[in-house]
Amino acid sequence: MGIMRKSQLNKAKQDRLIEHFVAGATARCAVDLVRVNLKKANIFVINYRKSLLIILSKRLTLFLAERLKLMKAILAASVRANVVEVRQGKSQCLAF
């Protein structure tokens, strides 16, 4: 994800903490392995999770907006096709 700019931990320690937390290590185990202060590690993880939530919510919003545009386009094309079929008398269902 990149370096957290306001963190008191350097890039290497940030990366190692993330690796241990992703692997499922407990906070105390990760802190012992990386050799950082427990409070600094906890603050880092809290801020990292917040930044991940912000990024994921933005991506989800963009994804849903694109999905909505696609669904509207499909619906519009379907309605146009049905109107053409009704006008030509080829529709097998009742027209509105």
N, C-alpha and C positions, 0 to 999 in steps of 0.2 A: 504494500500500500504506500510505502514511502516513509520518510522520517517525520515524526511529530516535532514541529519546530520548537515548541515551548517546553518540551520535556527536559528534565534534568539528566536523562540518561542518553548516552551516545548511541549512534546508529547500530553498532554491533550488539550492544546490550539490549536495545529495543527488539532487534530481530531475534535474538536468542530467547528473550522472554515470550515473544509471540509464538515461536516454535514450540516451546514447552507448554504454553497454555493451550495451543491447538492440539497438541499431542495428549492432553488430558492430565497433565501433571498438576498437583496441588500448588497453591501459592507458595507455601513454605518450601516445597521441594524445588520449584523453579527459582526462587530467590537464592537458595543455597547453591544451586548449580551455576547461576549467572553471577553470583556474589554482588548483589545489590541490596539496598535497604528495603525492608518489607513495606514500609509506608510509601516509598517512592514507587515501588512496583505496583502497589494497589492503586495509587493515583494514576499511574501510566495506563493500567488496564481499564480503569473506569473511563478515562478520556479517550482511549482507543475504541472502546465499545460505542461511546457517544458519536465519535467521528464515523464509525462504520454504519451506525443507524442513519445518520444524515445522508451519507453517500447512497446507501441502499434505498432510502425513501425517495431520493431524487431519481434514481434509476427506475424504480417501480413506477413513479409518476409518469416518466417519459414513455415507458413501455406501455402503460395503460392508455395513454393519450394516442399513441400510434395504433394500438389495437382498436380503439374506438373509431379512429379515422377509417381504418380498414373495414370494420363492420358496417359503418355508414355507407361506404362506397359499394360494398357488396349488396346491401339492402336497396340502395338506389338503383343499381343495375338490375336487380331482380324485379323491382317494381316496374322499371321501364320495359323489361322483357314481357311481363304480364300484360301491360297496357297494349303493347304491340300485338300480342296474341289475341287479346279480346277484340281489338279493332279489326283484325283479319279473320275473326271467327274461328280460330284454331284452338281456343282455350277449352280445356276439358273440365274446368271448374266454373262455378258461378262468378260472374263479374260483380264488382261492387256497384 
